[in-house]
Amino acid sequence: MPQDQWSTINAETAAYFRQDFEDNGSMDNVCLFLNLANDPTIERIITPRIALTTAEYLAYECSKHVLVILTDMSSYADALREVSAAKEEVPGRRGYPGYMYTDLATIYERAGRIEGRAGSITQVPIITMPNDARELLADEKCLKKISRHITHPIPDLSGYITEGQIYIDRNLHNRQIYPPINVLPSLSRLMKSAIGEGMTREDHADVSNQLYACYAIAKDVQAMKSVVGEESLTDEDLLYLEFLKRFENSFIRQDHYESRTIQETLNTGWQLLRIFPREMLKRIPKNIIDKFYLRT
């Protein structure tokens, strides 16, 4: 798969990207468009559009499946605000121009397929959460931190346009869990149309819902443990804590270049759910539990 990347970064990060592409053997399939931090602001607004035009040529003229990584859209939005201020336009929320939603849409909505063409464009915009480095809160306050960040105009407007979000969590990163994905605020609006029997596996949706519910409860139990102590927890609470530990270390955690299939992921999910007795798996129908619960 050809990869097309636009970035606004410093020279050190740019060198890291180049080295990583070379190390994993993908450099021959990469088109890299760089706008360094000391480059002109106006180039920062033009560069992602040049990258997407290149991706469209590769996808729709050369029949390639192209992955476009845009990093960092926060830098792009800040450049848009800077140009807007120089033009003395009426500012919107937090000084960003009122047309920022439309402007971001002209970038994000260039992903997809065209009828009659074999290629496709998959787009992964990356957004640095504003003020994230200055707000390292405790785990039990994590959702409050997330709420405060995603209401910022950049992630807020991006969330309305894109078809899903993957939230990278600093607390998981500090505990050396890679990739540090926080599944609770992450979502996919297209998942329901691409899973199930004939596409992935018949138990996919039910396992996903049950894992999500168990993880949410486990995070609540973890927060309660920090207040009342582990000796005050019930046996059921201790099961959730065991699930939390194993979920983060065997389900979320992966090697940098690990290629885990969806079948392997679902099987790992069932291994975790077997921590609980069958009667506690209330989000999975009985026929699915009968078929998969006792599998090894």
C-alpha beads as a LAMMPS data file, in Angstrom:
LAMMPS data file: protein, C-alpha beads

296 atoms
295 bonds

1 atom types
1 bond types

-500.0 500.0 xlo xhi
-500.0 500.0 ylo yhi
-500.0 500.0 zlo zhi

Masses

1 110.0

Atoms # bond

1 1 1 0.000 0.000 0.000
2 1 1 1.491 3.365 -0.983
3 1 1 1.676 5.800 1.886
4 1 1 1.380 9.566 1.549
5 1 1 2.345 11.670 4.538
6 1 1 2.159 15.407 5.215
7 1 1 3.629 16.804 8.385
8 1 1 4.441 20.033 10.200
9 1 1 7.201 18.995 12.581
10 1 1 10.715 19.877 13.661
11 1 1 13.807 18.566 11.891
12 1 1 14.478 15.916 14.558
13 1 1 11.008 14.384 14.193
14 1 1 11.284 14.502 10.406
15 1 1 14.550 12.563 10.595
16 1 1 12.863 10.004 12.874
17 1 1 10.057 9.413 10.360
18 1 1 12.527 8.940 7.515
19 1 1 14.637 6.521 9.548
20 1 1 11.595 4.510 10.651
21 1 1 10.325 4.178 7.077
22 1 1 13.757 2.996 5.978
23 1 1 14.107 0.534 8.864
24 1 1 10.799 -1.212 8.173
25 1 1 11.384 -1.290 4.409
26 1 1 8.463 0.949 3.410
27 1 1 10.392 3.978 2.130
28 1 1 10.005 2.900 -1.507
29 1 1 6.231 3.228 -1.099
30 1 1 6.209 6.577 0.721
31 1 1 5.624 10.100 -0.605
32 1 1 6.730 12.457 2.153
33 1 1 5.687 16.115 2.151
34 1 1 7.423 18.053 4.918
35 1 1 6.618 21.482 6.292
36 1 1 9.069 22.075 9.111
37 1 1 8.291 24.312 12.067
38 1 1 10.532 27.084 10.705
39 1 1 8.956 27.042 7.214
40 1 1 6.523 29.781 6.096
41 1 1 3.029 29.592 7.578
42 1 1 1.285 29.838 4.217
43 1 1 3.088 26.680 3.065
44 1 1 1.551 24.880 6.038
45 1 1 -1.907 25.522 4.589
46 1 1 -0.964 24.450 1.061
47 1 1 1.104 21.330 1.857
48 1 1 -1.697 18.930 2.952
49 1 1 -3.632 19.760 -0.209
50 1 1 -0.590 18.970 -2.351
51 1 1 -0.240 15.664 -0.486
52 1 1 -3.904 14.807 -1.049
53 1 1 -3.704 15.707 -4.745
54 1 1 -0.783 13.284 -5.059
55 1 1 -2.817 10.639 -3.200
56 1 1 -5.765 11.141 -5.552
57 1 1 -3.503 10.646 -8.578
58 1 1 -2.063 7.424 -7.122
59 1 1 -5.510 6.139 -6.110
60 1 1 -7.708 7.101 -9.029
61 1 1 -5.242 7.164 -11.921
62 1 1 -2.817 4.428 -10.815
63 1 1 -5.381 2.194 -9.001
64 1 1 -3.440 2.191 -5.727
65 1 1 -4.807 1.911 -2.194
66 1 1 -3.261 4.937 -0.480
67 1 1 -2.910 5.681 3.232
68 1 1 -2.610 9.412 3.926
69 1 1 -1.244 10.411 7.354
70 1 1 -1.661 14.092 8.228
71 1 1 0.343 15.269 11.216
72 1 1 -0.202 17.596 12.929
73 1 1 -3.624 19.099 12.186
74 1 1 -3.303 21.277 15.296
75 1 1 -0.382 23.042 13.591
76 1 1 -2.479 23.399 10.449
77 1 1 -5.378 24.978 12.376
78 1 1 -3.001 27.340 14.172
79 1 1 -1.603 28.415 10.797
80 1 1 -5.155 29.006 9.577
81 1 1 -5.797 31.199 12.631
82 1 1 -2.574 33.132 12.042
83 1 1 -3.435 33.870 8.411
84 1 1 -7.003 34.789 9.360
85 1 1 -5.727 37.249 11.973
86 1 1 -3.349 38.811 9.446
87 1 1 -6.306 39.343 7.106
88 1 1 -8.232 40.948 10.027
89 1 1 -11.157 38.541 9.692
90 1 1 -13.750 38.280 12.454
91 1 1 -12.527 35.499 14.797
92 1 1 -14.654 32.593 16.009
93 1 1 -14.138 30.273 18.969
94 1 1 -10.726 30.804 20.632
95 1 1 -9.648 33.062 17.799
96 1 1 -9.989 30.451 15.043
97 1 1 -11.776 31.606 11.876
98 1 1 -15.502 30.932 11.643
99 1 1 -14.994 28.939 8.450
100 1 1 -12.577 26.430 10.038
101 1 1 -15.199 23.636 9.961
102 1 1 -15.643 24.074 6.206
103 1 1 -11.902 24.330 5.670
104 1 1 -11.186 21.122 7.598
105 1 1 -13.966 19.371 5.710
106 1 1 -12.289 20.187 2.376
107 1 1 -9.333 18.119 3.638
108 1 1 -10.991 15.276 5.548
109 1 1 -13.663 14.594 2.926
110 1 1 -11.103 13.868 0.227
111 1 1 -10.823 10.326 1.588
112 1 1 -12.796 7.410 0.166
113 1 1 -13.430 5.847 -3.228
114 1 1 -14.786 6.954 -6.597
115 1 1 -17.262 4.770 -8.475
116 1 1 -15.614 3.096 -11.435
117 1 1 -12.061 3.520 -10.072
118 1 1 -10.147 0.689 -8.440
119 1 1 -8.069 2.698 -5.956
120 1 1 -8.960 4.201 -2.588
121 1 1 -7.733 6.784 -0.072
122 1 1 -7.702 6.132 3.658
123 1 1 -6.925 9.188 5.721
124 1 1 -5.517 9.322 9.272
125 1 1 -5.322 12.918 10.555
126 1 1 -3.345 13.284 13.787
127 1 1 -4.269 15.971 16.304
128 1 1 -2.208 16.953 19.334
129 1 1 -4.644 17.665 22.150
130 1 1 -4.266 21.316 23.211
131 1 1 -2.555 21.787 26.617
132 1 1 -2.136 18.020 27.008
133 1 1 1.450 18.299 28.225
134 1 1 0.394 20.612 31.040
135 1 1 -2.517 18.516 32.286
136 1 1 -1.220 15.199 33.576
137 1 1 -4.089 14.190 35.832
138 1 1 -4.628 11.035 37.828
139 1 1 -6.299 8.023 36.188
140 1 1 -9.632 8.569 37.916
141 1 1 -9.756 12.085 36.458
142 1 1 -8.872 10.918 32.955
143 1 1 -12.364 11.261 31.489
144 1 1 -12.597 14.845 32.790
145 1 1 -9.331 15.628 31.021
146 1 1 -10.589 14.022 27.807
147 1 1 -13.844 15.978 27.966
148 1 1 -11.982 19.252 28.400
149 1 1 -9.671 18.551 25.467
150 1 1 -12.184 17.284 22.921
151 1 1 -14.356 20.375 23.311
152 1 1 -11.472 22.457 21.924
153 1 1 -12.434 23.647 18.406
154 1 1 -9.831 21.534 16.563
155 1 1 -10.713 18.035 17.904
156 1 1 -14.373 19.040 18.289
157 1 1 -14.861 20.045 14.649
158 1 1 -12.680 17.176 13.417
159 1 1 -14.871 14.744 15.339
160 1 1 -17.979 15.961 13.513
161 1 1 -16.385 15.419 10.097
162 1 1 -14.402 12.205 10.471
163 1 1 -15.858 8.696 10.785
164 1 1 -14.137 7.813 14.037
165 1 1 -11.429 8.718 16.522
166 1 1 -8.578 6.825 18.166
167 1 1 -7.622 8.460 21.461
168 1 1 -3.959 8.104 22.471
169 1 1 -3.684 8.299 26.261
170 1 1 -0.680 9.808 28.040
171 1 1 -1.188 7.713 31.189
172 1 1 -0.964 4.463 29.196
173 1 1 2.085 5.833 27.385
174 1 1 3.799 6.631 30.699
175 1 1 3.180 3.016 31.764
176 1 1 4.890 1.860 28.542
177 1 1 1.752 0.293 27.078
178 1 1 2.051 0.493 23.287
179 1 1 -0.018 1.487 21.426
180 1 1 -1.422 3.637 24.280
181 1 1 -5.000 3.584 22.991
182 1 1 -7.757 4.544 25.430
183 1 1 -10.699 2.525 24.126
184 1 1 -13.379 4.347 26.140
185 1 1 -13.423 7.668 24.220
186 1 1 -12.342 6.019 20.938
187 1 1 -15.051 5.132 18.422
188 1 1 -15.830 4.098 14.857
189 1 1 -19.011 5.135 13.084
190 1 1 -18.402 2.621 10.281
191 1 1 -17.687 -0.441 12.420
192 1 1 -21.266 -1.741 12.454
193 1 1 -21.308 -1.878 8.645
194 1 1 -18.066 -3.843 8.337
195 1 1 -18.275 -6.580 10.995
196 1 1 -20.262 -9.739 11.591
197 1 1 -20.766 -13.072 9.856
198 1 1 -19.420 -13.062 6.323
199 1 1 -17.096 -10.111 7.014
200 1 1 -15.238 -10.758 10.281
201 1 1 -16.974 -13.223 12.614
202 1 1 -20.489 -13.610 13.993
203 1 1 -19.418 -12.858 17.575
204 1 1 -17.516 -9.652 16.729
205 1 1 -20.119 -7.071 17.781
206 1 1 -21.096 -8.919 20.975
207 1 1 -17.491 -9.462 22.084
208 1 1 -16.677 -5.813 21.370
209 1 1 -19.638 -4.571 23.429
210 1 1 -18.834 -6.880 26.336
211 1 1 -15.142 -5.986 26.414
212 1 1 -16.002 -2.275 26.324
213 1 1 -18.524 -2.642 29.158
214 1 1 -16.130 -4.690 31.308
215 1 1 -13.301 -2.202 30.783
216 1 1 -15.542 0.744 31.700
217 1 1 -16.649 -0.992 34.914
218 1 1 -13.044 -1.998 35.684
219 1 1 -11.893 1.647 35.418
220 1 1 -14.638 2.635 37.893
221 1 1 -13.500 -0.115 40.264
222 1 1 -9.902 1.076 39.935
223 1 1 -10.978 4.596 40.891
224 1 1 -12.955 3.236 43.859
225 1 1 -9.966 1.166 44.983
226 1 1 -7.846 4.329 45.283
227 1 1 -10.437 5.741 47.700
228 1 1 -11.539 2.795 49.856
229 1 1 -8.591 0.412 49.461
230 1 1 -8.432 -3.063 47.930
231 1 1 -9.525 -4.814 51.148
232 1 1 -12.972 -3.183 50.853
233 1 1 -13.624 -4.519 47.345
234 1 1 -15.924 -7.460 46.618
235 1 1 -14.852 -10.656 44.853
236 1 1 -16.600 -9.368 41.738
237 1 1 -14.641 -6.121 41.917
238 1 1 -11.387 -8.073 42.123
239 1 1 -12.337 -9.939 38.943
240 1 1 -12.700 -6.609 37.167
241 1 1 -9.290 -5.472 38.404
242 1 1 -7.744 -8.692 37.093
243 1 1 -9.519 -8.107 33.773
244 1 1 -8.230 -4.508 33.648
245 1 1 -4.620 -5.595 34.104
246 1 1 -4.777 -8.366 31.521
247 1 1 -6.816 -6.312 29.040
248 1 1 -4.232 -3.530 28.943
249 1 1 -1.248 -5.884 28.865
250 1 1 -2.424 -8.556 26.415
251 1 1 -5.189 -6.929 24.346
252 1 1 -4.131 -3.283 23.962
253 1 1 -0.367 -3.859 24.179
254 1 1 1.268 -4.980 20.920
255 1 1 4.763 -5.012 19.465
256 1 1 5.644 -2.136 17.123
257 1 1 5.480 -4.304 13.993
258 1 1 3.074 -6.987 15.204
259 1 1 0.494 -8.070 12.635
260 1 1 -2.451 -9.385 14.648
261 1 1 -5.418 -10.701 12.640
262 1 1 -9.011 -9.966 13.591
263 1 1 -9.496 -13.665 14.392
264 1 1 -6.566 -13.607 16.812
265 1 1 -7.924 -10.413 18.384
266 1 1 -11.365 -11.953 18.954
267 1 1 -9.801 -15.095 20.419
268 1 1 -7.746 -12.929 22.805
269 1 1 -10.969 -11.153 23.768
270 1 1 -12.612 -14.456 24.679
271 1 1 -9.586 -15.458 26.784
272 1 1 -10.088 -12.273 28.797
273 1 1 -13.848 -12.725 29.118
274 1 1 -13.318 -16.219 30.580
275 1 1 -12.078 -14.426 33.701
276 1 1 -15.780 -13.900 34.466
277 1 1 -18.412 -16.588 34.999
278 1 1 -20.876 -16.965 32.126
279 1 1 -23.704 -15.265 34.014
280 1 1 -21.726 -12.023 34.225
281 1 1 -21.438 -11.726 30.430
282 1 1 -24.796 -10.018 30.035
283 1 1 -24.095 -8.337 26.688
284 1 1 -23.497 -11.572 24.780
285 1 1 -26.450 -13.779 23.651
286 1 1 -26.616 -17.296 25.072
287 1 1 -26.085 -18.993 21.691
288 1 1 -22.829 -17.059 21.155
289 1 1 -21.617 -17.876 24.683
290 1 1 -22.429 -21.571 24.141
291 1 1 -20.413 -21.577 20.921
292 1 1 -17.307 -19.625 21.976
293 1 1 -16.998 -19.512 25.789
294 1 1 -15.477 -22.974 26.243
295 1 1 -13.174 -22.816 23.225
296 1 1 -9.425 -22.964 23.869

Bonds

1 1 1 2
2 1 2 3
3 1 3 4
4 1 4 5
5 1 5 6
6 1 6 7
7 1 7 8
8 1 8 9
9 1 9 10
10 1 10 11
11 1 11 12
12 1 12 13
13 1 13 14
14 1 14 15
15 1 15 16
16 1 16 17
17 1 17 18
18 1 18 19
19 1 19 20
20 1 20 21
21 1 21 22
22 1 22 23
23 1 23 24
24 1 24 25
25 1 25 26
26 1 26 27
27 1 27 28
28 1 28 29
29 1 29 30
30 1 30 31
31 1 31 32
32 1 32 33
33 1 33 34
34 1 34 35
35 1 35 36
36 1 36 37
37 1 37 38
38 1 38 39
39 1 39 40
40 1 40 41
41 1 41 42
42 1 42 43
43 1 43 44
44 1 44 45
45 1 45 46
46 1 46 47
47 1 47 48
48 1 48 49
49 1 49 50
50 1 50 51
51 1 51 52
52 1 52 53
53 1 53 54
54 1 54 55
55 1 55 56
56 1 56 57
57 1 57 58
58 1 58 59
59 1 59 60
60 1 60 61
61 1 61 62
62 1 62 63
63 1 63 64
64 1 64 65
65 1 65 66
66 1 66 67
67 1 67 68
68 1 68 69
69 1 69 70
70 1 70 71
71 1 71 72
72 1 72 73
73 1 73 74
74 1 74 75
75 1 75 76
76 1 76 77
77 1 77 78
78 1 78 79
79 1 79 80
80 1 80 81
81 1 81 82
82 1 82 83
83 1 83 84
84 1 84 85
85 1 85 86
86 1 86 87
87 1 87 88
88 1 88 89
89 1 89 90
90 1 90 91
91 1 91 92
92 1 92 93
93 1 93 94
94 1 94 95
95 1 95 96
96 1 96 97
97 1 97 98
98 1 98 99
99 1 99 100
100 1 100 101
101 1 101 102
102 1 102 103
103 1 103 104
104 1 104 105
105 1 105 106
106 1 106 107
107 1 107 108
108 1 108 109
109 1 109 110
110 1 110 111
111 1 111 112
112 1 112 113
113 1 113 114
114 1 114 115
115 1 115 116
116 1 116 117
117 1 117 118
118 1 118 119
119 1 119 120
120 1 120 121
121 1 121 122
122 1 122 123
123 1 123 124
124 1 124 125
125 1 125 126
126 1 126 127
127 1 127 128
128 1 128 129
129 1 129 130
130 1 130 131
131 1 131 132
132 1 132 133
133 1 133 134
134 1 134 135
135 1 135 136
136 1 136 137
137 1 137 138
138 1 138 139
139 1 139 140
140 1 140 141
141 1 141 142
142 1 142 143
143 1 143 144
144 1 144 145
145 1 145 146
146 1 146 147
147 1 147 148
148 1 148 149
149 1 149 150
150 1 150 151
151 1 151 152
152 1 152 153
153 1 153 154
154 1 154 155
155 1 155 156
156 1 156 157
157 1 157 158
158 1 158 159
159 1 159 160
160 1 160 161
161 1 161 162
162 1 162 163
163 1 163 164
164 1 164 165
165 1 165 166
166 1 166 167
167 1 167 168
168 1 168 169
169 1 169 170
170 1 170 171
171 1 171 172
172 1 172 173
173 1 173 174
174 1 174 175
175 1 175 176
176 1 176 177
177 1 177 178
178 1 178 179
179 1 179 180
180 1 180 181
181 1 181 182
182 1 182 183
183 1 183 184
184 1 184 185
185 1 185 186
186 1 186 187
187 1 187 188
188 1 188 189
189 1 189 190
190 1 190 191
191 1 191 192
192 1 192 193
193 1 193 194
194 1 194 195
195 1 195 196
196 1 196 197
197 1 197 198
198 1 198 199
199 1 199 200
200 1 200 201
201 1 201 202
202 1 202 203
203 1 203 204
204 1 204 205
205 1 205 206
206 1 206 207
207 1 207 208
208 1 208 209
209 1 209 210
210 1 210 211
211 1 211 212
212 1 212 213
213 1 213 214
214 1 214 215
215 1 215 216
216 1 216 217
217 1 217 218
218 1 218 219
219 1 219 220
220 1 220 221
221 1 221 222
222 1 222 223
223 1 223 224
224 1 224 225
225 1 225 226
226 1 226 227
227 1 227 228
228 1 228 229
229 1 229 230
230 1 230 231
231 1 231 232
232 1 232 233
233 1 233 234
234 1 234 235
235 1 235 236
236 1 236 237
237 1 237 238
238 1 238 239
239 1 239 240
240 1 240 241
241 1 241 242
242 1 242 243
243 1 243 244
244 1 244 245
245 1 245 246
246 1 246 247
247 1 247 248
248 1 248 249
249 1 249 250
250 1 250 251
251 1 251 252
252 1 252 253
253 1 253 254
254 1 254 255
255 1 255 256
256 1 256 257
257 1 257 258
258 1 258 259
259 1 259 260
260 1 260 261
261 1 261 262
262 1 262 263
263 1 263 264
264 1 264 265
265 1 265 266
266 1 266 267
267 1 267 268
268 1 268 269
269 1 269 270
270 1 270 271
271 1 271 272
272 1 272 273
273 1 273 274
274 1 274 275
275 1 275 276
276 1 276 277
277 1 277 278
278 1 278 279
279 1 279 280
280 1 280 281
281 1 281 282
282 1 282 283
283 1 283 284
284 1 284 285
285 1 285 286
286 1 286 287
287 1 287 288
288 1 288 289
289 1 289 290
290 1 290 291
291 1 291 292
292 1 292 293
293 1 293 294
294 1 294 295
295 1 295 296
